[in-house]
Amino acid sequence: MKKVIMIVVILMLMTGSTMAFVMKTQPLGWNGWAWGTPLKDVLGWLSYGGALEIPQKSYSGEIAIPQLTDPEAKLYIRQGEPKDYFSKNKPPITWGEIYYIFKEERLQAVLLVGRDAEPAVRADTYYGLNALNYWGENGEKIKGPLREGSLRRYEYIFGEGEITSYIRMLYPLGIMTDHHYVIVGTSSAVNEWINKIRATIPAPSK
């Protein structure tokens, strides 16, 4: 298969600027289903899970951070779905849940929810994030949007490619209940969501 040549895309918005890492690996679908698969062709494998809305409310009933919502994007749970992605040649890890995202009745992306950081960090690495570009040798944050919520910090990491793009979100839902959300899917759909998130990030203070 031809190598896809990609460049880092920097979008400058009135609300600030955020750089995305280059997608090293760009899947053409997920678990045997290609992006663009019609919902009607696979509906028998799926259970409906609602519209795309991240994150869910915290246990206190309050949301300290902006949500990513798209009423036109529908979530489905695939029956019998494995939950140990990114475990090849490594100890198994388990995602809390995996959702298939359909928009305009076609598969556009998947959403993986982790109850701790390890699954998300493995996904970051698999898709091409160089961790030292985001965290320094002493663990300090040096790049990527980071905001302080009323509970604890929350952050976003973006990856962009010509075929597939990537979002990773850390949302603090309460003490010891951080959730890590990873979205992988078609660049057309995921880049739209990236831009929605970017629009909530204020410009760096001077």
C-alpha positions as CSV (number, residue, x, y, z in Angstrom):
1,M,0.0,0.0,0.0
2,K,1.3,3.5,-0.9
3,K,2.7,5.5,2.0
4,V,0.6,8.5,2.7
5,I,2.7,11.6,3.0
6,M,1.3,13.9,5.7
7,I,2.2,17.2,7.1
8,V,1.5,18.7,10.5
9,V,-1.5,21.0,10.3
10,I,-1.5,24.1,12.5
11,L,-4.9,25.8,12.7
12,M,-4.9,29.3,14.0
13,L,-8.2,30.3,15.5
14,M,-9.3,33.4,17.3
15,T,-9.5,31.3,20.4
16,G,-5.9,30.1,20.2
17,S,-3.7,27.6,18.3
18,T,-3.2,23.9,18.8
19,M,-0.8,21.6,16.9
20,A,-1.7,18.1,16.0
21,F,0.8,15.3,15.7
22,V,1.1,13.5,12.4
23,M,-0.8,10.2,12.2
24,K,1.8,7.4,11.8
25,T,-0.8,4.7,11.4
26,Q,-4.1,5.4,9.6
27,P,-6.6,2.5,9.8
28,L,-9.1,2.2,7.0
29,G,-11.8,0.9,9.3
30,W,-12.2,-1.0,12.6
31,N,-12.3,-4.7,13.4
32,G,-13.2,-5.7,9.8
33,W,-15.6,-2.9,9.0
34,A,-14.3,-0.2,6.6
35,W,-15.0,3.5,7.2
36,G,-18.2,4.4,5.3
37,T,-19.9,1.0,5.9
38,P,-23.6,1.5,5.7
39,L,-25.5,1.2,9.0
40,K,-28.1,-1.0,7.4
41,D,-25.5,-3.6,6.5
42,V,-24.3,-4.2,10.1
43,L,-27.3,-3.1,12.2
44,G,-27.9,-6.7,13.4
45,W,-24.5,-6.6,15.2
46,L,-25.2,-3.4,17.0
47,S,-27.1,-2.0,20.0
48,Y,-28.0,1.7,20.0
49,G,-26.2,3.8,22.6
50,G,-27.4,7.4,21.9
51,A,-26.0,10.5,20.3
52,L,-22.3,11.5,20.5
53,E,-21.9,13.4,23.8
54,I,-18.6,13.5,25.7
55,P,-18.1,13.5,28.6
56,Q,-21.0,12.3,30.6
57,K,-21.9,14.2,33.8
58,S,-19.8,13.8,36.8
59,Y,-21.1,12.1,39.9
60,S,-21.8,15.5,41.4
61,G,-24.1,16.2,38.4
62,E,-21.9,19.1,37.2
63,I,-19.7,19.3,34.1
64,A,-16.6,21.4,34.7
65,I,-15.4,21.2,31.1
66,P,-16.8,21.8,27.6
67,Q,-18.5,18.9,26.0
68,L,-18.0,17.5,22.5
69,T,-21.5,16.9,21.2
70,D,-22.8,16.0,17.7
71,P,-26.6,15.2,17.7
72,E,-26.2,13.8,14.1
73,A,-23.5,11.3,15.2
74,K,-25.0,8.1,16.7
75,L,-23.2,5.7,19.0
76,Y,-23.6,1.9,18.8
77,I,-22.1,-1.0,20.8
78,R,-21.0,-3.9,18.8
79,Q,-22.0,-7.3,20.2
80,G,-19.1,-9.5,21.1
81,E,-16.6,-6.6,20.7
82,P,-13.1,-7.3,22.1
83,K,-11.8,-4.7,24.5
84,D,-8.1,-5.4,24.4
85,Y,-6.9,-3.3,21.5
86,F,-3.2,-2.2,21.4
87,S,-2.2,-5.3,23.4
88,K,-0.1,-7.0,20.7
89,N,3.3,-8.1,22.2
90,K,2.3,-6.4,25.4
91,P,0.4,-7.4,28.6
92,P,-3.3,-7.2,27.9
93,I,-5.2,-4.1,28.7
94,T,-9.0,-3.6,28.8
95,W,-11.0,-0.6,27.6
96,G,-14.1,0.2,29.6
97,E,-16.3,0.5,26.5
98,I,-16.0,0.8,22.7
99,Y,-18.6,2.6,20.6
100,Y,-19.0,2.7,16.8
101,I,-19.9,6.2,15.6
102,F,-22.3,6.5,12.6
103,K,-23.1,9.7,10.9
104,E,-25.4,10.0,7.9
105,E,-26.0,6.3,8.3
106,R,-22.4,5.4,7.7
107,L,-19.5,4.3,9.9
108,Q,-17.3,7.3,10.6
109,A,-15.3,6.5,13.7
110,V,-14.9,4.6,16.9
111,L,-14.9,5.9,20.5
112,L,-12.9,4.0,23.1
113,V,-13.3,4.8,26.8
114,G,-10.6,3.9,29.3
115,R,-11.0,4.0,33.0
116,D,-7.2,4.8,33.5
117,A,-4.4,6.2,31.4
118,E,-2.6,3.1,30.2
119,P,-5.0,2.1,27.3
120,A,-5.0,5.7,26.0
121,V,-1.2,6.1,26.2
122,R,-0.8,2.9,24.2
123,A,-3.2,4.3,21.6
124,D,-1.2,7.6,21.5
125,T,2.0,5.7,20.8
126,Y,0.4,3.3,18.3
127,Y,-0.9,6.2,16.2
128,G,2.4,8.1,16.2
129,L,2.5,10.5,19.2
130,N,6.1,11.2,20.4
131,A,5.4,11.5,24.1
132,L,8.5,13.7,24.7
133,N,7.0,16.3,22.4
134,Y,4.2,16.7,24.9
135,W,5.8,15.8,28.2
136,G,9.3,16.8,29.2
137,E,11.8,14.5,31.0
138,N,10.4,15.4,34.4
139,G,6.8,14.9,33.3
140,E,6.1,18.6,32.8
141,K,3.5,19.6,30.1
142,I,5.3,21.4,27.3
143,K,2.9,21.2,24.3
144,G,-0.8,20.5,23.6
145,P,-3.8,22.2,25.1
146,L,-4.2,21.8,28.8
147,R,-6.9,23.4,30.9
148,E,-7.7,23.5,34.6
149,G,-11.3,22.4,35.5
150,S,-13.0,22.9,38.8
151,L,-12.1,19.3,39.8
152,R,-8.7,18.7,38.2
153,R,-6.9,19.1,34.9
154,Y,-8.3,18.1,31.6
155,E,-6.6,18.0,28.2
156,Y,-6.9,17.2,24.5
157,I,-4.4,15.6,22.1
158,F,-5.0,15.7,18.4
159,G,-3.6,13.6,15.5
160,E,-4.3,14.4,11.9
161,G,-3.9,12.4,8.7
162,E,-5.2,12.4,5.1
163,I,-7.3,9.3,5.7
164,T,-7.8,9.0,9.5
165,S,-7.6,11.4,12.4
166,Y,-7.4,11.1,16.2
167,I,-8.6,12.7,19.3
168,R,-7.6,11.8,22.8
169,M,-9.3,13.5,25.8
170,L,-8.7,13.3,29.5
171,Y,-11.7,14.4,31.6
172,P,-11.7,14.4,35.4
173,L,-15.1,13.2,36.5
174,G,-14.3,13.1,40.2
175,I,-11.7,11.8,42.6
176,M,-10.1,8.7,41.1
177,T,-12.6,8.6,38.2
178,D,-10.6,10.1,35.3
179,H,-11.9,8.9,32.0
180,H,-9.7,8.8,28.9
181,Y,-11.6,9.0,25.6
182,V,-10.0,8.1,22.3
183,I,-11.7,8.7,18.9
184,V,-10.3,7.3,15.7
185,G,-12.0,7.7,12.4
186,T,-12.3,9.4,9.0
187,S,-10.5,12.7,8.8
188,S,-13.5,14.4,7.4
189,A,-15.6,13.6,10.5
190,V,-12.9,13.7,13.2
191,N,-11.3,17.0,12.0
192,E,-14.8,18.6,12.3
193,W,-14.9,17.5,16.0
194,I,-11.3,18.7,16.5
195,N,-12.2,22.1,15.3
196,K,-15.2,22.2,17.7
197,I,-12.9,21.5,20.6
198,R,-10.3,24.0,19.4
199,A,-12.9,26.6,19.4
200,T,-13.3,26.2,23.2
201,I,-9.6,26.6,23.9
202,P,-8.6,30.2,24.8
203,A,-5.5,31.8,23.4
204,P,-2.4,31.5,25.5
205,S,-1.9,34.3,28.0
206,K,0.9,36.7,27.0
